[in-house]
């Protein structure tokens, strides 16, 4: 038998399947999608089996025996055959190694690494006058069976010469082993080894001094089911030695039982029933159901205003999917995966739901993934990587807030979950539902051209109205003498809500206290020593921090440049707004939600739960509070600085501004009382802000599409961003020029090549960056040409210390 294996070596030259012989002992285990350990050059590496051929284990050309698979790493294939095919497609679509695509599909617990180990081949020869370290090395090998090479060199450096000699003589075997982060959780149960009557007789026959053994048997006989060892010992008030003694007497067995780590074991979810639908919701569910029944792949856009009940449409569509015997995946942005969302899905579908997101531990995510792989659940709810949930009967894929940039992976492989979901829907004959109040312009344009179907929800259930939006020109506030961060209109609106017991959401998409620190004498600005970015001041610990590389340093008492004490803090972050709220509104209760306050596991749930229960008047936060939250008592939303995104060097800046304003405005007026939104800005005339005020997505889309058409940006072209980086700025610049010239020759006139040019942020984490952007329409001509160039330059760039990152369909160009 021959297995074709893609090795986990992310180098273009070896990005193809290699043939390996399958030893007879392993042939029952080797299947498509399983991970194996294979010899590759001088070492052993992990690989993925992508095909199996019933052959004799020799190459066809020369009859030469193939190298054999060394080990199989999984009892069952972690990748289905469909996911193996998906990985091949991703490699072509995103110009990434196939192994990187496969690794992205695995839970963190299965992302194994290999380590070099040493072991004795039989009894070692006697040593004449061994040193203390050599004797200790041999004893450690005998006692433990093997040592890792790194451990051996660290603990016994004086035995290095002996190790080398014994390897050459064949006394020591050097081998590689895979080290998984995976680990199933088990509990020890105590099971009677005899029938209950025999156990009672044995209890009565115990010595009067065996008080604790008798207590253990009493507790076991009283238990309705075999208890865990810990529970039994607690019930009996006995030590483990009492159970050990009963095991030795043949009365009890200890049985290891696998259990799942359930992140929601302590939570209770009240079962919910489907509420009545509005006419628009009913039409949406019926259309999705018709598409499901057809058995053909469909992509539908559910374009619904904020609060229009899109989630209920998803829930009822999922119910119909499950009734047909098929399975569903629901993707939500990571920041929107709140307890509220989990509660709605668990309340409706109970134990049939697995939840996958980064706030779970590695073990919890692994167990949720195993439930999916074993077919024990039918619905997966999670962030971006949940798109790879290994279901085999997919009927429905839902991407909520489909415009969110978090659906794009920023590390290799740089896939977009929307494109992966579309591929899987095609493969399964499934329905892909894209939902948003502010669809990505690429999605909206596809619906306008008829390539996907658009379903519109314009009403809020219960007759609720969209909030009124007021735009405040902060330049006028300054002219009127108001230098605070709250406009007069917003301050008065907050006071009204405080007086009548209603709640407020305040949004500012900058964390920290101040965005930069400046000396008012010489103009010095505190910069990150590793990035071309200013440091943000954080009140907690009085530290300056870089939000890109993580560098931190204490706040300066004096200017490091001129020694002046006149160091001041400029620009407002959420910490500064929190301080200003306490100063302006004495006694106000504020909950702040940003990266700094939500690092701890469960912090989101705790903070949102406190706000929901009325423990705070104001929820202040960054974009993590802009969507997915439904608080009926919130009647006012304030946007502190609406134009921060407009200043970024990004062709999507206007789109993101409109989307964020529309989403955060949608948090107001979701109950019986009307909502109000106050947007503070220094650019009130900008069309993204003006049209967000009137909730006019169609007008915004037409205006922005005209701008995109003129610049030939998506959806009127495709983009590839090439970023070269390294520690030597001249080497990077030279390499970027060479790569750009090669690509220009390769693509000829099928693509426009821009650059190379310095990246908008030239230095990040001590690496200088230059970039090149391709604009193109014909994918079949451009991608193979780019891929060929990348293979040509890979080795030369590595020798120069220059890295090359490829981003197909990038979300940002900096």
N, C-alpha and C positions, 0 to 999 in steps of 0.2 A: 504494500500500500504506500502511496506517495501523498504527502500533504503539502499543499502550497501555502507558504507562510509569509506574511508581511512582518518583517522584523521591526522592533521598536527602536529604530535608529533614524532620527529625523534629518537625513541627508539625501539630497535629490538623487545622487548617483545610485543609491540602493533602495529607492522608493518603488519597489516592484515585488511581486511574489517570488520566493525562492523555493525550490523543491527540496524536501527532506523525506528520508525513508522513515516509515513508522514501524518501530519494533513490534513484533507480534503481541507482546504483553500489553502494549499501549493501544493497539488497534481498536478495542471496544470503546475506548474513551475519546479517541480523536474524531471530532466532528467539526463542521463549519461553525465558526464563532467562538471556539474554545481557545484559551491562551496556553501557550506551550513555552518551554525553555529549550533553546536550540543553540548549537555551536555556531559561532559567527566570527570568523577570523581567529584571533588568539583567545577569545573569551566566549562566554555564553550570554545570550540576551533573551529577553521576552519577545514573543511574536504572537500573531493572531492567525489562526488557520482560516483561509478564505476559500479553499477548495480541497476536495479529497478525491483521489483517483486510485482505483483498484489496479495497481501495477506492481511490478516486482521489485521496486526500490532501486532501479538503475536508470541512469540517463539514457535517452534514446540515441544520442549522437555517438558516444564513445563506449557505452556499456560500463562506464565507471560507476562504482558503488557510491550512492549518495550518503552524505552525513545523516545521522539519525537524530530524531527528536530525543532530547535528554530526559524531559519530564513533562507531564501534563499538570497544569496548575489549578484546574477547576473540575469539580465533580460534574457540573453541567455547564454548557456554553453560556457565558454571560451575554453574548451578542446573538441575536436571532439572525437567520439568513438575510432577512430584510435589512437589518442594521448593517450587516457586512456590505451589502450592495449600496446602502446609503453612504457608508464611509468612502467607497470608491467614487461616488458622485461628488461628495464634498471635496475630495482631493482635486478633482478637475475644476469644480466651480470656484473654489477659493484658493487654488494654487498652493495647497498645503500638503505635507506628507500624509499618506493614508494612515500611518500609525497614530499621528496626532489626532485625526478624526476619530479613530477607534477609542483612543484614551479619553476623548471628550465625552463619549457615551457612557463611560463607566462611572459608578459612584466612587468617591474618593477612597473608600475603604479597599477597593480592588486595584487601585493604581500602585502596583507593586514595583519594587526596584530589585536589582540583583546585587549580591555581595560576594566577594571572593573569599573562599574558605579553604582551610588546610585540614587534612585528616591523615592518620597513619594507615599505611597498607600493611596490616599485620603487626607483628611484634618488631619494634625497632632494634637495630644492632646496639650492643653495649657501648657506652661512652667511656673513654679513658680520661679520668680527671675532668669531668664536666664542671663548668662554672655553675654558680648558684642559679643564674638566670636560665641556663640551658637545662638544668635538672628540673626547675620549676616549669619550664615550657613543656617538656616531655610529660611531666606529671599532669599538667592541665589538659593536654591532648588525650591522655589515657582516661582521665576522669570524665571528661565532657564529650569525647567522641570527635569533636571538631572545634576549631577556633576560627574566627574571621581573621583575614590577613591584617586588617587594620588594628584589631585588638591585639594580635600577636606582636606586631611591630611596636605598639604603644606600651604593652606590659613587659615585653621581653626583648628590648632592643639589643641586648648583649648576645642574643641567640640568633641574630640575623644571618651570620655566616653559616651556622648549622642548618638553618632553614633552607638556605640556597643550596648547600651541598646535598641535603636529603631530597630536595625536589629533583635535582639532576640525577641522583642515584635511584630514584623511584621509590624511596622510602616514604616520602610524603606525597600525597595526592592533592593537587590543586583543582578545585571545582567551584562552580558558581551555583548559587541557590537564590530563588526568588523570595523576597521578604514582603509579605502583604501587610497592609495596615488593617486588613479585614480581621474580624474575629466575631464569631457568633457568641451571643450571651447565653449562658446556661445556668440553671439552678439545680441543686442537688435535692432530690425527693427521697423520702424514706418510705420504703414499700415492705409490707410484711412478707417474710420468706415462707410462712406457713399460714394455714387458714386461721380465722379469728378464734375458733375454739381452742386450737392448739396453742395460740398465743396467750390465751387466758390461763391455760394450764401451766404454761411456762412461767407466766407472771406469778402464779401462786406458789410455784416451786422455787422461786428465787430465795436466796439467803436473806434473812431479816436485815442484814447490814446493807443489802443492795437497794437502798432507798431510792437513789436517783435512777437506777435502771427500771425500777417498778414505776416511777413517775413517768418515765418516757413511754413505757408500754401503755399506761393508763391514758396518756394524752393521745397516743396513736390510735387506740381502740375507740376513743371518743370522737376522732376526726372523721367527717363524712367522706373525705377524699384523702389520698396519700399527701401528707403535708410536705412543705419544703423543710430541709434540715434546720434552717434558721427559725422557722415558725414553730417547729416541734420542740426545739431546745428552749425557746421562749415560753411556750405553753407549759412545759414540764419543769422549768427552772433548773435545768440540768446542764452539765458541761458536755462537750462533744465526746469525751472519753466514755460516757455512759452509753452512747449510741454505738461507739466503736466496739465496746465489750459485747453488746447484743448482736452486732454483725458477726463477730468472731464465734459466737455461740450458734450461728446459723439461724437466728430468729428474724433478722432484718436484712434487707438489701438497700444499698445506696445507688440510686439511679440518676445519671446526668440527663437533664431534659433541656432542650433548646427553647428559649423564649425570645419574643421580640421586645426590643426597646421601643416602647410606645411613647412618643413625646406628648400625647394627649391622654395618657392613661388616667391622670388625676382630674381631667376636665369632664364635665357632663354637658352633653348637647341635647337640648330638648327637641324631640322630633317635630318637624314642621310639615305642614300640608301646603300644596300649591294654592296661592290666593287667586281670586278672579283676575283675569287679564283684561287690559284695555283692548279695544278693537285693533289698534296698531300692534300691540304685543301678540295678540292671537294670530294676526296675519303673518307675523314674523315666524312664530313657532310652526304654523302650518306650512310655510314655504320651506323651512329647514327640514321638516318631516317629509315633505314631498321629495326633496333632494336626497334624503337618506334612503327613502324607499326605492329610488331609481337604481341604486347600486352603482352609480357612476360618480366620478369625482366632480365636486362642485366647490367653488369659492364664492362666499357670500359676504358682503359688507353690511353689518348692522350699524347704520349711522344714526345714533340717537343722542339727543341733547342730554346734558348731565341730569341725572335723576329720572330718566325716562324708563327705568326698569329693565335695562339690558341684562343684568344678572339673572333676573327671573326668567327671561327668555332663554338664557343658557341652561338654567336648571331644568326647565320643562323640556327643552330639546334633548338634554342628556337623559332624562327619564324615558323618553321615547326611543333613544338609542339603546338603552339597557333592555327595554322591552323587546327589542328586535334581536337580542343576543349579542350585541356588539359593545365595544368599549370606547371610552372617551378620555381625552386629555384636555385640560384647561390650563392655559398659561396666563399668569398675571404678572405685572411688574414686581420685582423683588420688594420694593418699598411699599407696594399696595397689598402684600400678602399679610393682612392683618388678622387678628383673631376673629374679627367680624366676618371676613370672607371664609375662613376655615369653618366658623360656626354655621354659616349658611349651607355649605356643602355637606358637612358632617350631619347637620340637623335633618337634611333632606335624604341623604343616602347612607348615613351611618357607617358601618364597618366596611362598606364597599369602596371607601375613599382612602387613597394613600396621599400623603402630603409631602412634597419635596421642596425644601428651600434651605438657604445657607445658615439660617439661625438654628437649625437642628445640629446635633453633634454628628460626627462622622459615623458613629455606630447607629444612631437613629435613622440617618438617611439611608444607610446600607440596609437596614431592616425594612424600611418602607419600600426600597427598590426591590428587595427579595419578594415581598408580597406581590408586587406587579409581575416579576419574572415567573413566579410560581402559579400565577393565575388566581390568586386569592382575593384580588380586588378588581374592580372594573372601571374605576375612575381615578385618574391621577391629577392632582391640583398642585401646581408649582410654578417656580420661576423658569427662566430661559432653558436650562438644561433638562427640564421635565419633558421637553419635546422629544427626547430620546427614550422615554418610558417604553420598556420592551413588551408592549402589548402585541398580540398576534391577530386580534380581531377588531382593529380600529374602525370605528364608524364615524366619529365626530372629533374634530380638533377645534378648540376655541382659543383665540388669542384676544384677551381683553385689553383695552387701552393699546391697540395694536401699533399706535404711532410712537410708543415709548422707545427711547434709544437704548434702554437696558436690555432689549431683545437682541442687540448686536454684541457679540463676544469681542472683547478688545484684545484678547491674547489668542495665540495660535491654537486651533484653527479659528479664524475670524469669521465665523458663520453668522447668519441672521436667522433667528428662530422662525421667522415668517416664511422664508424660502425653504427651510428644512421641513416645516409643517406642510407646505404645499407639495413637496416631493412625496412625503408619506401619504398624503391624501390621494395623490395620483396612484400610488402603489396599491393602496387598500380599497380604492373606489369609495373613498370617504368624503365627508363634507368638512370643509374648512370655513369657520365663521370668524371674521375679523370684526371686532367691535370697538367703537370709539365715538366720542362726541366731536373729536377733531382728528379725523383720519390723516395719516401720512399723505403728503401730496402725491406720491407715487401710487398709493392705493386709490385715492380719489380719482386720479387721472385714468386709472385702469377701469374704474366703474363708469366714468363718463364715456369711455371709448367702447364700452360693452364687453370688455374682456372678463370682468367679474360683475356679478349682480349686486345691486344696492337696495337695501331695505331701510326705509327712513322711519324713525320714531321722533315725532316732534312734540309729544305731550308728556307731561309728568302724571303718573297715576294719582288719582284723587283730586285732579284739577289744580295741582300746585303750579305756580308760575315761576318762571325764571327770575332771578333777582334783578333789581335795578342796579345799574353800574354807573358810578360817578367817577370821572377822571379829574384829579387835582393836579394843576400845574405847580410844581414845587418852586419854580422860578418866581411865580407871583407871591408865594408864601414868603420867600426871602425878601422880596421888595416890600412886603407888608411888615417886615421886622420879625417874622417868625423863623428862628434859627434852630428850632427843635426838629427831631426826626418825625414828629407827628403833625400833620396839617391840622388847621383849626377844624375842618370838617370831620376828620377822623377822630380827633380828641373829643369833640362834642358827641359823636356817635357812640364812642366807647362809654362815655359817661352815662348816656341814656340806657345802654344795655346793662350797665352795672346797677343802675337804679331800679330796673324792673326784673332783675334776676335772669336775664338771657345771657347766652354765651357768645364769645368772639373768637374767631380764628385770625391770627396775624401771620403773614407769610413774608419771609425774606430769604432769598436763596444764597445766603452767605453765612457760614458759621464762624465762631470765634467772636472776639470783642472788637477788634479793629483790623481793617484789611491791610494797612501798612503803617510803619512807624517812621517818622521823619524828624530830622533835626531842623529847627526853624532858623538856625544861625547859618549853617553851611549847606543845607539841602540834602544831607546824607539820608538815604533810605536803607533800612535794614534788609539785606538780600540773603537768600539761601546760598551758602558756600558751594552747593552742589548743583543748583539749578538757576537759570536766569529768571527767577521769580522773587517777588518780595515776600517777606515772612509775615504771617498773620499773628496778631497778638491775642493770646488766650488769657483771660482773667484767672482761671483756675491754675494755680502754681505760678502765675505771672511769667508765662513762657512765650517765646516767639517760636512758631512752628511753620514748617513747610508742608502744605497739604498735598504735595506731589511725591516727595521722597521720604517724608517723615522726620527730617532733621529738626532738632529742637535745641534751643539755647535760652538762658535766662534773659529777662528784659534788661536793657541797658539803663544804668542810673545816669550815665553821661554819654554823650555822642562818641562812639568809637573813633570818629574821624577828627573832630576838633576839640573834644573834651567839654563841650557846652552842656549845661544841665537842662537846656530847653528842648527836650525830646518830647514830642507829642504824638498822639494816636489819631489817625484819620481813617475815615470809612467805617461804616457800621456793620457789625455782624450780629447774630442772634443774641449773644451774651450782652452786647451793649443795649439792644432793644429791651431785653429783660430788665436791665438796670434802670433804663429810662422809664419803663412802665411803673416800676416801684416808686420812682421819684415823682412821677406825674400824677399817679393815682394811688395815694397811700392806702394800704390794706388790700390792694388787688392781689388775687391769687393767680399765679401764672405757672403753667407747665410748658417747659421748653423741650422740643424734640428736634435733635439733630444728631450727627454722628457722635458727638461728644457725650450725649446723654443716653444713647441707646446702644452702647458697646456691649453691655452685659446681656447674657441670654435672658430672654423674657422681658426685657425692658420695654419694648413696644407695647406688649400686652398690659403691663402694669400702668404705664403712663396713660394710654388710651382708656383703660378701665377707670382710672381716677377721674379723667375728664368726663367720661360718660356718666359717672355717678354724681357729678356736680361738685367735685372737690376743687375745681378751679374755674375761674371766670374766663381765662384766656388760654388758648392753645397756640403757642408761638413756635414756628418751626420753618425748616427748609422744605425742599420739594417732597420729602417723605409724607407731608401732611396735605399735599395738593390734590390727592386723588384717592379713591377707594374708601373714603370715610363718610359715614352717614350719621350725623348728630342732629336730631330734630330740634334741639334747643339752640342751635347756632343760627343767629339771625343777622350777624354782621361778619363780613370778611374784609380785612384790610391788607392791601399789598403795599409794603413799605417802599420798595424801589422796583418799579415795573420794568425799567429799561436796562438792567444789568446785562442780560443776555444779548441785547442789541449791539453791545460794544465788542462782542467777540469776533475774531476774524473767521467767520463761518458763514457759508452761503445759506445755511439753514437757520440763521439767527432770528429772522423775522417769524418763520414758522414756529420755532420753539417758543418764542415770546407769546404768540397768539395762543398756542396750545396750553401753555402753563397758566396764562391769565384766565382762559376759559375754564380749565379744570379746577383751579383754586376757587374761582367765582362760584362754581357749582356746589361748593360745600355749604352755601348759605341758602336759607329758605326751604329746607327739605322737610320741614314739619308743617304745622298748620299756619304758622305766622309767616308773613312775607319776609324775604331776605333782601339785604342791602350789601353792595360791594363798593368799596372806596379804593381806587387805584391811584397811588402817588407816583408821579413820573416827572422827569425833566425833558421828556420828548412826547408831549401829548398829541402832537400832530402826526406822529408816525402811524401809518395805516394799520400795522399789526395791533396797536393799542386802541386806535379809534374803532376798528371793526370788532375787536373783542368786546368793547363797550356795548355794541348793539347786537352781540351774539350772532354776527353775520358771517358764518363760515364760508358760504358760497361766494360772497363778494371777496373775502380774503383770498380764497383759493384762486379765483380768476386773476386777481391782481398779482399774486405771488407767482403763479404759473407764467404769466407774461414776462416777469423778471427772469425766471428760470429759462424760458425759451430764448430770450435774448442772449443770455450767457452760455447757452447750451449745457445746462446743468440738469441732473435728474429731475423729472422723469424723461427728459428729452435726450439724455445720453446716459451711458454707464461710466463709472469711474473706477480706476485702480490707483491706489496711493502706495508708492514705494518710498520707504524711509530708511536711509542709511545712517548708521550711528557708530561712534567710536570715541576713544579718549583723545586721539590726535586730530585736531580740527582740520589740518591740511590734508591728512590722509583721507579723511571722510569726504572732504570737498572734491578731491581728485577722483576718488572712487565713484562719487555721485555723477561727476561729469562723464566718466567712462561708461557707466551703466546707462545713463540717459542717451548717450550717442549710439550705443549698441541697440537699444530699444527703438530709437528713431529709424535705424536702418532696417530692423526686423519687421516693424509694423508698416513701414513705408507710409502710404497715405490713408491707411485704414483707421488711424487713430491720431488725435492731436496730443502731442507730448509737451507738457508744461514743466519748465525747470531744466536742470536742478536749481533749487533755491534753498536758503536757510529755512528751517521750520519756524513757524511763528514764535515758538519757544525754543531757542537754539540749543540750550544745554539743559538736560534733565539727568539728575543723578550722575553727574560728572561725565556724561556722554554727549558729544556734540551731534546735532542731527541736521541732515539735509534731505530734501524730499523732491520727488518727481511725481507729477499727476498725469494720468492718461485719461482722455475723454474719448469714448468710442461708442459705436452702435452695433457693430457686427462681432458678436462674442466668438463665433466659430473661427474667425480669422485672427483676432487679436490675442486671445488667451494662449493658444499654442505657441505663438511667436514669443510672447513674454515668458512663458514657461521654459522655452529653449534657451533664452538669454540667461535666465536665473540659473539654470543648470551649468551654463558655460562659466559664469563668474563666481559661483559658490566657493570653490576652493581658493581662488585668488583673493577674494575678499576676506576669507578666514585667515589667510596668511598675513594679511595687512592689519588684522585686528579690527575689521569693520563688519558690523552686523547689518543684515538686510531684512526688513520687515515688509510683507506684502499684505495689503488690505484691499480686498475686492468689495466694491460697493461700500466705501467707508461712510461712517456717520459724521465724522469730524475730519477736517483737513489740517489739523495741528496737533 
